[in-house]
Amino acid sequence: MNDDPILLCPLLARNIEIFKNRLGAPSNADVIVRRFRSGAFESAVLAIDGMVDARRVDENILKPCMDLPEFAGEHVPPCERTGFLMAHAVSILPMKMKENVDEILADVLSGQCALLCEGSAVASVMDTRGFDRRAVGRPEAEQVVLGPHESFTEALRTNITLLRRIVQREELTTEFVTAGGRMKTRCALLYLRGTADEAMAARIRDRLEASGYDFALTTGEVEQIIEEHPMALVPQCVRTERPDRAASFLAEGQIVVLTDGSPEALGAPATLWHQLHTPDDTSMRWQYGTFLRVVRFLGAAIHLFLPGLYLAVLRFHPELLSPILLTSVYETSSRVPIPVYLEALLMTLAFDLINEAGLRAPGALGNALGIVSGLILGQSAVSADIVSPLLLIVVAASGLGGFCVPGYALNVGLKIAQLLFLTAGAFGGFYLMALLALCMACRLCTLHSLGAPLTAPLTPHRPGNPDILLRFPLKFQKARAFFAKHRS
């Protein structure tokens, strides 16, 4: 298989024919090829209708080039004609000179336009994007009481601007890279020179460029390319839709990955503790932030262990309950026609089903659907003696604990682990649950994110920012994490 790049040739007609064949013109009505006279030679503009700002193309490219004197550029060498037009006529910033046909096509399909000249084997690619885009709005999944209320959009350049408006430092570096095979997706890597470990940025760049997938259109697919352990339940990158939180990633020494078309940013490397932090932790006093983090951690623990603990106590360790409570539990359970394990499993899945239905239902209907379904389903199940009232309380408390987990991806991973602990508690009691927890903890300690331990700096211990689970006053805080290039 020949992987040599296809390059432009000096013949304008041949170059236009190559692009028309690749884009399916003239059958493809979206393709615009405009040939015109620019001084002493012919030129052409290649663009996609609807993706470019037609007014900018007309006023900044076509009109200035066509208004050149008849003999303008007559003595310019043919290979330098594209540069001549950029120096004397075209008034668009930014632009790049390219000769690779595949790279030019990818830029044109993203909303840029290419200027070709007769006799020149190089094209000028200019940013003339003009398609409609969503305005900067409020975050949907990461709403806060204190702090900014801006979120990323689907436009890559807008997202970069939102970050640069917050991080106004000369060390902030932006690199563009493409991911995917047949369908290229533009990604941007942002990091602070001297703060972030640039070897980690190179690792992300290499993984994106070497990805063998046909397409990677969303932030989630880009995350799967970057991560090192695809079978792990815990995400190895932290996702956010908030520019202020992405800016805090940069300050800590992380690399931020933005994907064109996705209103989210990825922060890598990331630890398990990043998944439990929320944006407004730093917007309030350290005592309040610490208290809310402890509540959040307890909620995650209740969500993960409570259903399994209930079954373990009921089946293997009934001596832990008082005789009165145990009698009440057995009395209500005796009327339930299904085993307690199947009962707990069905109720847990029913709660997840209601949660998912409420999330996918449009607008206010989703909130009403979740509340009404939970009330009706729970009350009807208890009245029909399908589930015991105490089990319903346990499942509801576990579900509320799951809502305390800030990251949606981590929440889904904990739901899967919850079912494992539920099964372990039903068939092995505390001992099997403890063994499963030990195995998961050992596995968690072996996971890495771009080479950084996922459970650090707690274990293994790493010097760095002490902002892990508990927050401390600002005078004890360090801006940079243990994986930063320079921590002092």
C-alpha positions in Angstrom: 0.0 0.0 0.0 1.4 3.4 -1.1 1.2 5.9 1.8 3.1 8.7 -0.1 1.2 12.0 0.1 -0.5 13.5 -2.9 1.0 16.9 -3.7 -0.2 19.7 -5.9 1.3 20.3 -9.3 2.0 23.6 -11.1 -0.9 23.1 -13.5 -4.1 24.9 -12.2 -6.5 22.8 -14.3 -5.0 19.6 -13.1 -5.2 20.7 -9.4 -8.9 21.7 -9.9 -9.6 18.3 -11.5 -8.0 16.5 -8.5 -10.2 18.4 -6.0 -13.4 18.0 -8.1 -12.8 14.2 -8.4 -12.1 13.9 -4.6 -15.2 15.9 -3.7 -17.5 14.5 -6.3 -18.1 17.7 -8.2 -20.2 18.7 -10.2 -22.6 16.2 -8.7 -21.8 17.5 -5.3 -23.7 20.8 -5.3 -21.9 22.1 -2.2 -18.5 22.3 -3.8 -17.6 25.8 -5.0 -14.7 26.2 -7.5 -14.3 29.8 -8.7 -11.8 30.5 -11.4 -10.8 34.2 -12.0 -8.1 36.4 -13.5 -5.7 37.9 -10.9 -3.3 40.2 -12.7 -1.1 38.4 -15.2 -2.2 34.9 -14.3 -5.3 32.8 -13.5 -6.3 31.7 -10.0 -9.1 29.7 -8.3 -10.8 29.5 -5.0 -12.0 26.2 -3.6 -14.6 26.2 -0.8 -17.7 24.5 0.5 -21.0 26.3 0.3 -22.5 27.1 3.6 -19.3 26.5 5.5 -17.6 29.7 4.5 -18.4 33.4 5.0 -19.2 34.3 1.4 -18.9 38.0 2.2 -15.4 37.6 3.5 -14.4 35.6 0.5 -15.8 38.2 -1.9 -14.4 41.2 -0.2 -11.1 40.0 1.1 -10.1 37.5 -1.6 -11.9 37.7 -4.9 -12.4 41.4 -5.3 -8.8 42.5 -4.3 -7.3 39.8 -6.6 -9.5 40.6 -9.5 -8.9 44.4 -9.1 -5.1 43.9 -9.6 -3.7 45.6 -12.8 -3.6 43.5 -15.9 0.2 43.1 -15.7 0.5 42.7 -12.0 2.8 39.7 -11.1 4.0 39.4 -14.7 7.7 39.2 -13.6 7.0 37.0 -10.5 8.3 33.4 -10.8 5.3 31.1 -11.2 6.2 29.1 -8.1 5.8 32.4 -6.0 2.5 33.6 -7.4 0.4 32.4 -4.5 2.7 34.3 -2.1 2.5 37.3 -4.3 -1.3 37.4 -4.0 -1.1 37.0 -0.3 1.4 39.9 0.0 -0.4 42.3 -2.4 -4.1 41.5 -2.5 -5.6 39.1 0.0 -6.4 40.5 3.5 -7.4 37.5 5.6 -5.8 36.3 8.8 -4.8 33.6 9.5 -3.5 31.7 6.6 -1.1 28.8 5.9 0.7 27.6 2.8 0.2 23.9 2.0 1.0 21.5 -0.8 -0.5 18.3 0.5 -3.9 17.6 -1.2 -5.3 15.6 1.8 -4.4 18.4 4.3 -6.0 21.0 2.0 -9.1 18.9 1.6 -9.5 18.5 5.4 -9.2 22.2 5.9 -11.7 23.0 3.1 -14.2 20.5 4.6 -13.8 22.3 8.0 -15.0 25.6 6.5 -11.7 27.1 5.2 -11.0 28.1 1.6 -8.0 27.4 -0.6 -6.5 29.8 -3.1 -4.7 28.1 -6.1 -2.6 29.9 -8.7 -1.4 28.8 -12.2 2.2 27.7 -12.1 2.3 27.3 -8.3 2.4 23.9 -6.6 1.3 25.4 -3.3 -2.1 26.6 -2.0 -2.9 29.3 0.5 -5.5 28.0 3.1 -7.4 30.8 4.8 -9.8 30.7 7.7 -13.1 32.0 6.3 -15.5 29.9 8.5 -19.0 31.4 8.5 -21.3 28.6 9.4 -23.9 29.2 12.2 -22.9 28.2 15.7 -24.4 28.2 19.1 -23.8 31.1 21.4 -22.0 30.7 24.7 -24.6 29.5 27.2 -25.0 28.1 30.7 -23.6 24.8 31.8 -26.2 22.0 31.8 -24.4 19.2 33.7 -22.1 21.2 35.9 -24.3 23.9 37.3 -23.0 25.7 40.4 -24.3 28.1 43.0 -21.1 30.1 43.2 -18.8 30.8 40.2 -19.1 31.7 36.5 -22.0 30.5 34.4 -20.4 30.1 31.0 -20.0 26.8 29.1 -18.1 25.6 26.1 -19.8 25.5 22.7 -19.4 23.3 19.6 -17.0 25.8 17.9 -13.4 24.9 18.5 -12.1 28.5 18.0 -14.7 29.9 20.4 -13.7 27.4 23.1 -10.0 28.3 22.7 -10.9 32.0 23.0 -12.9 31.3 26.2 -9.9 29.6 27.7 -7.4 32.3 26.6 -9.7 35.0 28.1 -9.2 33.4 31.5 -5.6 32.2 31.2 -3.9 35.4 29.9 -0.4 34.1 30.0 2.3 34.0 27.3 3.1 30.4 28.2 -0.3 29.2 27.1 0.4 27.1 24.0 -2.2 25.7 21.5 -1.4 22.8 19.1 -3.8 21.5 16.5 -3.9 17.8 15.7 -6.4 15.6 13.7 -7.9 12.4 15.0 -9.6 9.7 13.0 -8.9 7.9 9.7 -11.4 8.6 7.0 -13.3 11.4 8.8 -10.8 13.8 10.3 -11.7 15.7 13.4 -9.7 18.7 14.5 -8.5 18.7 18.1 -6.6 21.3 20.0 -4.1 20.6 22.8 -3.6 23.4 25.2 -1.0 23.5 28.0 1.3 26.0 29.8 4.9 25.8 28.7 7.1 25.3 31.7 4.2 24.0 33.9 2.9 21.0 32.0 5.0 18.0 31.1 5.4 18.4 27.4 6.2 14.7 27.1 2.6 14.0 28.1 1.4 16.4 25.5 3.5 14.6 22.9 2.0 11.3 24.1 -1.5 12.6 23.5 -0.6 13.9 20.1 1.0 10.7 19.0 -2.0 8.6 20.2 -4.5 10.9 18.3 -2.4 10.9 15.1 -1.8 7.1 15.2 -5.4 6.2 16.0 -6.7 3.6 13.5 -10.4 4.5 13.9 -12.3 5.7 10.9 -13.7 8.6 12.8 -13.5 10.2 16.3 -16.3 12.8 16.2 -16.9 13.5 19.9 -14.9 14.1 23.1 -15.9 10.7 24.4 -14.3 9.0 21.4 -11.2 11.1 21.7 -11.0 10.1 25.4 -11.1 6.5 24.4 -8.1 7.0 22.1 -6.1 8.8 24.9 -6.8 6.4 27.8 -4.5 3.6 28.7 -6.9 1.1 30.3 -10.1 0.7 28.2 -11.4 -2.1 30.4 -11.3 0.0 33.6 -14.6 1.2 35.2 -13.0 4.5 36.3 -12.4 7.2 33.7 -8.8 8.2 33.2 -9.5 11.7 31.9 -11.7 14.3 33.6 -14.4 16.0 31.4 -15.8 19.4 31.9 -18.1 21.8 30.0 -16.8 24.8 32.0 -14.0 27.1 30.8 -13.1 28.1 34.4 -12.5 24.5 35.4 -10.5 23.8 32.3 -8.4 26.8 33.2 -7.7 25.3 36.6 -6.6 22.1 34.8 -4.0 24.2 32.9 -2.8 25.8 36.2 -2.2 22.4 37.7 -0.1 21.3 34.9 -2.6 19.2 32.9 -3.1 19.2 29.2 -6.6 20.3 28.0 -7.9 18.6 24.8 -10.7 20.4 22.9 -12.6 18.6 20.1 -14.2 20.5 17.2 -18.0 19.9 17.4 -18.1 18.9 21.1 -19.0 21.4 24.0 -16.6 19.7 26.4 -13.0 19.7 27.4 -10.8 16.8 28.5 -8.2 17.2 31.2 -5.3 14.7 31.3 -3.6 13.3 33.2 -6.3 13.0 35.8 -6.5 11.3 39.2 -9.5 9.7 40.9 -9.7 12.8 43.2 -10.3 15.0 40.2 -13.5 13.0 39.5 -14.9 13.9 43.0 -14.2 17.7 42.7 -16.8 20.2 41.6 -16.2 23.7 40.1 -17.6 25.6 43.0 -15.3 23.9 45.6 -12.7 26.7 45.0 -15.3 29.4 44.9 -16.2 29.1 48.6 -14.3 29.1 51.8 -12.2 26.1 52.6 -14.4 24.8 55.4 -17.5 24.8 53.2 -15.7 23.1 50.3 -14.3 20.4 52.6 -17.7 19.7 54.1 -19.3 19.3 50.7 -16.6 17.1 49.5 -17.0 14.8 52.6 -20.8 14.7 51.9 -20.0 13.9 48.3 -17.6 11.1 49.2 -20.1 9.6 51.7 -22.8 9.7 49.0 -20.6 7.8 46.6 -19.9 5.2 49.3 -23.6 4.8 50.1 -24.4 4.4 46.4 -21.7 1.8 46.0 -22.0 -0.4 49.1 -25.5 0.1 50.7 -27.6 -2.4 48.6 -24.9 -5.1 49.0 -24.6 -4.5 52.7 -28.3 -4.8 53.1 -28.3 -8.2 51.5 -25.2 -9.3 53.4 -26.8 -8.4 56.7 -30.1 -10.0 55.9 -28.7 -13.3 54.6 -25.5 -13.9 56.5 -25.2 -11.5 59.4 -28.7 -11.0 60.9 -27.2 -10.7 64.4 -26.2 -7.1 63.5 -29.9 -6.0 63.5 -32.0 -5.6 66.6 -34.7 -8.3 67.1 -37.5 -5.9 66.6 -36.1 -4.6 63.3 -35.2 -8.1 62.2 -38.8 -9.3 62.9 -40.2 -6.5 60.9 -38.0 -7.2 58.0 -38.7 -10.9 58.0 -42.5 -10.2 58.3 -42.6 -8.0 55.3 -40.2 -10.2 53.3 -42.3 -13.3 53.9 -45.1 -11.8 51.8 -42.7 -11.1 48.8 -42.9 -14.0 46.3 -39.4 -13.5 44.9 -35.9 -14.0 46.5 -34.4 -11.0 48.2 -31.5 -10.9 45.8 -33.7 -10.8 42.7 -35.9 -8.3 44.5 -33.0 -6.0 45.2 -31.6 -6.4 41.7 -34.9 -5.6 40.0 -35.5 -2.5 42.2 -32.0 -1.2 41.5 -32.4 -1.6 37.8 -35.9 -0.1 38.0 -34.4 3.0 39.7 -31.7 3.2 37.0 -34.4 2.9 34.3 -36.4 5.7 35.8 -33.3 7.9 36.0 -32.3 7.2 32.4 -35.9 7.8 31.2 -36.1 11.1 33.1 -32.7 12.1 31.6 -33.7 11.3 28.0 -37.2 12.8 28.1 -37.4 16.3 26.7 -37.4 19.3 29.0 -39.7 19.6 32.0 -41.2 16.2 31.0 -38.1 14.5 32.2 -38.3 15.9 35.8 -42.0 15.1 36.0 -41.5 11.6 34.6 -38.8 10.8 37.2 -40.8 12.0 40.2 -44.1 10.5 39.1 -42.6 7.2 38.0 -40.6 6.8 41.3 -43.6 7.5 43.5 -46.1 5.4 41.5 -43.7 2.5 41.0 -42.5 2.4 44.6 -45.9 2.7 46.2 -47.4 0.2 43.9 -44.6 -2.3 44.4 -45.0 -2.1 48.2 -48.8 -2.3 48.1 -48.7 -5.4 45.8 -46.1 -7.1 48.1 -43.6 -7.2 45.3 -40.8 -5.5 47.4 -40.4 -4.9 51.1 -40.6 -1.3 52.3 -37.1 -1.4 53.9 -35.5 -2.5 50.6 -37.3 0.4 48.8 -35.7 2.8 51.4 -32.3 1.2 50.8 -32.5 1.5 47.0 -33.8 5.1 47.2 -31.0 6.1 49.6 -28.4 4.4 47.3 -29.8 6.3 44.3 -29.6 9.6 46.1 -26.0 8.9 46.9 -25.3 8.3 43.3 -26.6 11.8 42.5 -23.8 13.2 44.7 -21.2 11.9 42.3 -20.3 15.0 40.1 -19.0 13.2 37.0 -21.6 11.4 34.9 -19.0 8.9 33.6 -17.8 8.0 37.1 -21.5 7.7 38.1 -22.1 5.0 35.5 -19.0 3.2 36.5 -20.1 3.1 40.1 -23.5 1.8 39.1 -21.8 -1.2 37.4 -19.6 -1.7 40.5 -22.7 -1.4 42.7 -24.3 -4.4 40.9 -21.0 -6.4 41.6 -21.1 -5.6 45.3 -24.8 -6.4 45.4 -24.1 -9.9 44.0 -21.1 -10.3 46.3 -23.2 -9.4 49.4 -26.0 -11.7 48.4 -23.8 -14.8 47.8 -20.8 -14.2 50.2 -21.8 -11.6 52.8 -19.2 -9.2 54.2 -16.3 -11.5 53.5 -16.9 -11.7 49.7 -17.7 -7.9 49.6 -14.4 -7.2 51.4 -12.5 -9.5 49.0 -14.1 -7.7 46.0 -13.3 -4.3 47.5 -9.7 -5.4 48.1 -9.3 -6.6 44.5 -10.8 -3.4 43.1 -8.6 -1.3 45.3 -5.5 -3.2 44.1 -6.6 -2.9 40.5 -7.3 0.9 41.0 -3.7 1.4 42.3 -2.3 -0.1 39.1 -4.2 2.2 36.8 -2.4 5.2 35.2 -3.4 8.3 33.2 -0.7 9.2 30.7 1.8 7.5 33.1 0.5 9.3 36.2 -0.9 6.9 39.0 -4.6 7.3 39.2 -4.7 7.2 43.0 -1.8 9.5 43.5 -0.8 11.6 45.4 -2.4 9.6 48.2 -1.0 6.3 47.1 1.7 6.2 45.9 2.6 9.3 47.8 3.7 12.2 45.6 4.6 15.7 46.7 2.3 18.3 45.1 -0.9 20.1 45.7 -2.6 18.8 48.9 -6.1 19.5 47.5 -7.2 15.9 47.4 -10.3 15.1 49.4 -10.0 17.8 52.1 -9.4 21.4 51.2 -7.0 23.6 53.1 -6.7 27.4 53.4 -5.3 29.0 50.3 -1.9 29.7 52.0 -1.3 26.0 52.1 -2.4 25.4 48.5 0.0 24.8 45.7 -1.3 25.5 42.2 0.6 22.6 40.5 -0.1 18.9 40.8 2.5 16.2 41.3 2.6 15.4 37.5 3.5 19.0 36.6 6.9 19.6 35.1 8.0 22.0 37.9 6.0 21.9 41.2 7.7 24.7 43.0 
